């Protein structure tokens, strides 16, 4: 139901629906007529401006034609300029290509020379690398051998003894030391350096508790390192006590001994992390030495031995000087006697020369004497006396 003012429309009634449909058609026709009238008005106005638009369009077409002619001339000029530029570009490109080709050839020749030189140097370096590789392989074998030596306690002791023997033989004369010497207590010393009293002969021991150091080097955690460090210090102290009790013999050796470490790394680790163990060695009169410090110590001992031998030879030198002085005195005496004999011989020679001169004078007078004047008076001839040699 729809209420319009006082009227009520029933949409279910067919007459109402037909009336509404007719009303709608009427409204649609009216709207279409209005639209047609408006379109006709616009067409009329468009028809009024159409000649003006056609004239304007003709002017535009003429301007477009003129522009087209100008564009054709411009395109021709551009084509000529483009052809000229292209010719110049081709010429320039040919020149550049020639220059680039020359430079490339030069660079290729230089590169060939440098490449040949580099190949030669590379070949030399490869030869050097091959030689170094051989040395590395040999060194690797030596390292493996060294590891085998260090892993065996007996071989490790022999390695330390061999290294100590090399150092001692370089620092001291052969008669200043002895190896594997048995002391009066039955202990055998690795090396005994023969020093005068004081201090006396000193023993160098080449053995070392290397197993404890290997455990310290292999420790990873802090607890393992602390435990291994304590074990290492205890092992070194035990070895210090063994050296002190075995190789310090009163009246036979010096009041101290040396503990030789064949590794600078072990020596540095011991002094850096266990200084109390080093001080304990001082208290027990056992001095810990590495290859470097052992060489320095042995050079000091060599200076002591040299000074001792010079003092021992001082008496013999003074005795030889006294004998030399006596020999010089004897030579002076003999020279004095010889001078006397020579003087006497000179006097004798002078006397002989004088007598010879006198004899020659007398022989000359006798040679000039005329004996014929005495011939008639042979009976009572007078004898001409000869002069005495003193005349």
KAGIPE-V274888 format. One record per residue. N is the residue number from 0. RES is the residue in three letters. SS is DSSP state (A for helix, B for strand, O for the rest). OMEGA is omega in radians with two decimals (999 if undefined). NEAR is the number of other C-alpha atoms within 12 Angstrom. Layout:
BEGIN
N|RES|SS|OMEGA|NEAR  N|RES|SS|OMEGA|NEAR
END
This chain:
BEGIN
0|UNK|O|3.10|12  1|UNK|B|3.12|14  2|UNK|B|3.10|10  3|UNK|B|-3.08|9  4|UNK|O|3.14|7  5|UNK|O|-3.03|7  6|UNK|B|3.11|10  7|UNK|B|-3.07|13  8|UNK|B|3.13|18  9|UNK|O|-3.10|17  10|UNK|O|3.09|16  11|UNK|O|-3.12|12  12|UNK|O|-3.12|14  13|UNK|A|-3.13|12  14|UNK|A|3.09|13  15|UNK|A|3.13|18  16|UNK|A|3.13|17  17|UNK|A|3.11|15  18|UNK|A|3.12|16  19|UNK|A|3.14|17  20|UNK|A|3.11|15  21|UNK|A|3.10|14  22|UNK|A|-3.14|14  23|UNK|A|-3.13|14  24|UNK|A|3.14|14  25|UNK|A|3.13|14  26|UNK|A|-3.12|14  27|UNK|A|3.13|14  28|UNK|A|3.13|14  29|UNK|A|3.14|14  30|UNK|A|-3.14|14  31|UNK|A|3.11|14  32|UNK|A|3.11|14  33|UNK|A|-3.14|14  34|UNK|A|-3.13|14  35|UNK|A|3.14|14  36|UNK|A|3.12|14  37|UNK|A|3.13|14  38|UNK|A|3.12|14  39|UNK|A|3.10|14  40|UNK|A|3.13|14  41|UNK|A|3.13|14  42|UNK|A|3.13|14  43|UNK|A|3.12|13  44|UNK|A|3.11|13  45|UNK|A|3.12|15  46|UNK|A|3.11|14  47|UNK|A|-3.08|13  48|UNK|A|-3.04|14  49|UNK|A|3.12|14  50|UNK|A|3.13|13  51|UNK|A|-3.12|13  52|UNK|A|-3.13|14  53|UNK|A|3.11|15  54|UNK|A|3.11|13  55|UNK|A|3.14|14  56|UNK|A|3.10|14  57|UNK|A|3.06|14  58|UNK|A|-3.13|14  59|UNK|A|3.14|15  60|UNK|A|3.11|14  61|UNK|A|3.12|14  62|UNK|A|3.12|15  63|UNK|A|3.12|14  64|UNK|A|3.09|14  65|UNK|A|3.11|14  66|UNK|A|3.13|15  67|UNK|A|3.09|15  68|UNK|A|3.10|14  69|UNK|A|3.13|15  70|UNK|A|3.12|16  71|UNK|A|3.09|14  72|UNK|A|3.12|14  73|UNK|A|3.13|15  74|UNK|A|3.10|16  75|UNK|A|3.12|14  76|UNK|A|3.12|15  77|UNK|A|3.12|16  78|UNK|A|3.10|15  79|UNK|A|3.14|14  80|UNK|A|3.14|15  81|UNK|A|3.11|16  82|UNK|A|3.10|15  83|UNK|A|3.14|14  84|UNK|A|3.13|16  85|UNK|A|3.10|15  86|UNK|A|3.11|14  87|UNK|A|3.14|14  88|UNK|A|3.13|16  89|UNK|A|3.12|15  90|UNK|A|3.14|14  91|UNK|A|3.12|15  92|UNK|A|3.09|16  93|UNK|A|3.10|14  94|UNK|A|3.14|14  95|UNK|A|3.12|15  96|UNK|A|3.10|16  97|UNK|A|3.12|14  98|UNK|A|-3.14|14  99|UNK|A|3.12|16  100|UNK|A|3.11|15  101|UNK|A|3.13|14  102|UNK|A|3.13|15  103|UNK|A|3.10|16  104|UNK|A|3.12|15  105|UNK|A|3.13|14  106|UNK|A|3.10|15  107|UNK|A|3.10|16  108|UNK|A|3.10|14  109|UNK|A|3.12|15  110|UNK|A|3.11|16  111|UNK|A|3.12|15  112|UNK|A|3.14|14  113|UNK|A|3.12|15  114|UNK|A|3.10|16  115|UNK|A|3.11|15  116|UNK|A|3.14|14  117|UNK|A|3.10|16  118|UNK|A|3.09|15  119|UNK|A|3.11|14  120|UNK|A|3.11|15  121|UNK|A|3.11|16  122|UNK|A|3.09|15  123|UNK|A|3.14|14  124|UNK|A|3.09|15  125|UNK|A|3.07|15  126|UNK|A|3.11|14  127|UNK|A|3.13|15  128|UNK|A|3.09|16  129|UNK|A|3.12|15  130|UNK|A|3.10|14  131|UNK|A|3.11|15  132|UNK|A|3.09|15  133|UNK|A|3.11|14  134|UNK|A|3.14|15  135|UNK|A|3.11|16  136|UNK|A|3.09|15  137|UNK|A|3.12|14  138|UNK|A|3.10|15  139|UNK|A|3.08|15  140|UNK|A|3.10|14  141|UNK|A|3.13|14  142|UNK|A|3.09|16  143|UNK|A|3.09|15  144|UNK|A|3.12|17  145|UNK|A|3.08|18  146|UNK|A|3.08|18  147|UNK|A|-3.14|16  148|UNK|A|-3.08|19  149|UNK|A|3.13|26  150|UNK|A|3.13|19  151|UNK|O|-3.05|17  152|UNK|A|-3.13|18  153|UNK|A|3.10|18  154|UNK|A|3.12|21  155|UNK|A|3.08|27  156|UNK|A|3.09|25  157|UNK|A|3.11|23  158|UNK|A|3.10|29  159|UNK|A|3.13|33  160|UNK|A|3.14|30  161|UNK|A|3.12|24  162|UNK|A|3.10|28  163|UNK|A|3.12|42  164|UNK|A|3.11|32  165|UNK|A|-3.10|20  166|UNK|A|-3.09|29  167|UNK|A|-3.13|36  168|UNK|A|3.10|24  169|UNK|A|-3.03|19  170|UNK|A|-3.01|27  171|UNK|O|3.01|32  172|UNK|O|-3.01|20  173|UNK|A|-3.11|17  174|UNK|A|-3.10|16  175|UNK|A|-3.13|30  176|UNK|B|3.07|32  177|UNK|B|-3.10|27  178|UNK|B|3.12|27  179|UNK|B|-3.12|23  180|UNK|B|3.12|24  181|UNK|B|3.13|20  182|UNK|O|-3.11|25  183|UNK|O|3.11|16  184|UNK|O|3.12|17  185|UNK|O|3.13|12  186|UNK|O|-3.14|22  187|UNK|B|-3.13|22  188|UNK|B|3.10|33  189|UNK|B|3.12|36  190|UNK|B|3.11|40  191|UNK|B|3.12|38  192|UNK|B|-3.04|41  193|UNK|O|3.12|32  194|UNK|O|3.13|31  195|UNK|O|3.04|24  196|UNK|O|-0.32|17  197|UNK|O|0.04|17  198|UNK|O|-3.07|22  199|UNK|O|-3.11|25  200|UNK|O|-3.08|33  201|UNK|B|-3.09|42  202|UNK|B|3.02|44  203|UNK|B|3.14|46  204|UNK|B|-3.05|46  205|UNK|O|-3.13|43  206|UNK|O|-3.08|35  207|UNK|O|3.12|40  208|UNK|O|-3.04|35  209|UNK|A|-3.13|34  210|UNK|A|3.13|24  211|UNK|A|3.10|27  212|UNK|A|3.09|31  213|UNK|A|3.09|22  214|UNK|A|3.11|22  215|UNK|A|3.14|29  216|UNK|A|-3.11|21  217|UNK|A|-3.11|17  218|UNK|O|-3.09|19  219|UNK|O|-3.12|14  220|UNK|O|3.13|12  221|UNK|A|3.12|12  222|UNK|A|3.12|12  223|UNK|A|3.12|17  224|UNK|A|3.13|21  225|UNK|A|3.14|20  226|UNK|A|3.13|21  227|UNK|A|3.12|25  228|UNK|A|3.08|30  229|UNK|A|3.12|23  230|UNK|A|3.12|25  231|UNK|A|3.11|32  232|UNK|A|3.13|34  233|UNK|A|3.13|23  234|UNK|A|3.13|25  235|UNK|A|3.11|38  236|UNK|A|3.11|32  237|UNK|A|3.12|22  238|UNK|A|3.07|33  239|UNK|A|3.11|37  240|UNK|A|3.13|26  241|UNK|A|3.13|25  242|UNK|A|-3.11|36  243|UNK|A|-3.10|33  244|UNK|A|-3.05|21  245|UNK|A|-2.92|30  246|UNK|A|3.00|40  247|UNK|O|-3.07|35  248|UNK|O|-3.09|25  249|UNK|O|-3.14|20  250|UNK|O|-3.12|17  251|UNK|O|-3.13|26  252|UNK|O|3.09|33  253|UNK|O|-3.12|27  254|UNK|O|-3.14|28  255|UNK|O|-3.13|34  256|UNK|B|-3.12|39  257|UNK|B|3.03|44  258|UNK|B|-3.05|43  259|UNK|B|3.05|44  260|UNK|O|-3.11|37  261|UNK|O|-3.10|36  262|UNK|O|3.07|28  263|UNK|A|-3.13|18  264|UNK|A|3.10|20  265|UNK|A|3.13|30  266|UNK|A|-3.14|30  267|UNK|A|3.12|22  268|UNK|A|-3.13|23  269|UNK|A|-3.13|33  270|UNK|A|-3.09|22  271|UNK|A|-3.00|14  272|UNK|A|-3.14|21  273|UNK|O|3.13|25  274|UNK|A|3.13|19  275|UNK|A|3.09|18  276|UNK|A|3.09|32  277|UNK|A|3.10|28  278|UNK|A|3.08|20  279|UNK|A|3.07|24  280|UNK|A|3.07|31  281|UNK|A|3.14|23  282|UNK|A|3.13|19  283|UNK|O|3.11|28  284|UNK|O|3.06|26  285|UNK|B|-3.10|36  286|UNK|B|-3.12|33  287|UNK|B|-3.10|43  288|UNK|B|3.02|34  289|UNK|O|3.09|33  290|UNK|A|-3.12|32  291|UNK|A|-3.12|24  292|UNK|A|3.08|24  293|UNK|A|3.10|34  294|UNK|A|3.11|25  295|UNK|A|3.13|19  296|UNK|A|-3.14|26  297|UNK|A|3.07|37  298|UNK|A|3.05|23  299|UNK|A|3.09|17  300|UNK|A|3.12|28  301|UNK|A|3.09|28  302|UNK|A|3.10|19  303|UNK|A|3.13|24  304|UNK|A|3.12|29  305|UNK|A|3.11|19  306|UNK|A|3.11|16  307|UNK|A|-3.11|19  308|UNK|A|3.07|18  309|UNK|A|3.09|15  310|UNK|A|3.10|15  311|UNK|A|-3.13|14  312|UNK|A|-3.11|14  313|UNK|A|3.12|14  314|UNK|A|3.12|13  315|UNK|A|3.12|15  316|UNK|A|3.11|15  317|UNK|A|3.11|15  318|UNK|A|3.12|13  319|UNK|A|3.10|14  320|UNK|A|3.09|14  321|UNK|A|3.09|14  322|UNK|A|3.11|14  323|UNK|A|3.10|15  324|UNK|A|3.11|14  325|UNK|A|3.11|14  326|UNK|A|3.11|14  327|UNK|A|3.11|14  328|UNK|A|3.13|14  329|UNK|A|3.12|14  330|UNK|A|3.09|15  331|UNK|A|3.11|14  332|UNK|A|3.13|14  333|UNK|A|3.12|15  334|UNK|A|3.08|15  335|UNK|A|3.11|14  336|UNK|A|3.13|14  337|UNK|A|3.10|15  338|UNK|A|3.10|15  339|UNK|A|3.13|14  340|UNK|A|3.14|15  341|UNK|A|3.10|15  342|UNK|A|3.11|15  343|UNK|A|3.11|14  344|UNK|A|3.09|14  345|UNK|A|3.08|15  346|UNK|A|3.12|14  347|UNK|A|3.13|14  348|UNK|A|3.10|15  349|UNK|A|3.09|14  350|UNK|A|3.13|14  351|UNK|A|3.12|14  352|UNK|A|3.11|14  353|UNK|A|3.12|14  354|UNK|A|3.12|17  355|UNK|A|3.12|15  356|UNK|A|3.13|14  357|UNK|A|-3.14|19  358|UNK|A|3.11|19  359|UNK|A|3.10|14  360|UNK|A|3.14|16  361|UNK|A|3.12|20  362|UNK|A|3.10|15  363|UNK|A|3.12|12  364|UNK|A|3.13|14  365|UNK|A|-3.13|16  366|UNK|A|3.14|11  367|UNK|A|-3.10|11  368|UNK|O|-3.09|14  369|UNK|O|-3.12|11  370|UNK|O|-3.08|16  371|UNK|A|3.13|11  372|UNK|A|-3.12|12  373|UNK|A|-3.03|15  374|UNK|O|-3.09|13  375|UNK|O|-3.05|11  376|UNK|O|-3.11|12  377|UNK|O|-3.10|12  378|UNK|O|-3.14|9  379|UNK|O|-3.06|9  380|UNK|O|3.08|13  381|UNK|O|-3.14|13  382|UNK|O|3.10|12  383|UNK|O|-3.10|12  384|UNK|O|3.07|7  385|UNK|O|3.13|13  386|UNK|O|3.11|13  387|UNK|O|3.12|9  388|UNK|O|-3.13|11  389|UNK|O|-3.07|9  390|UNK|O|999|10
END
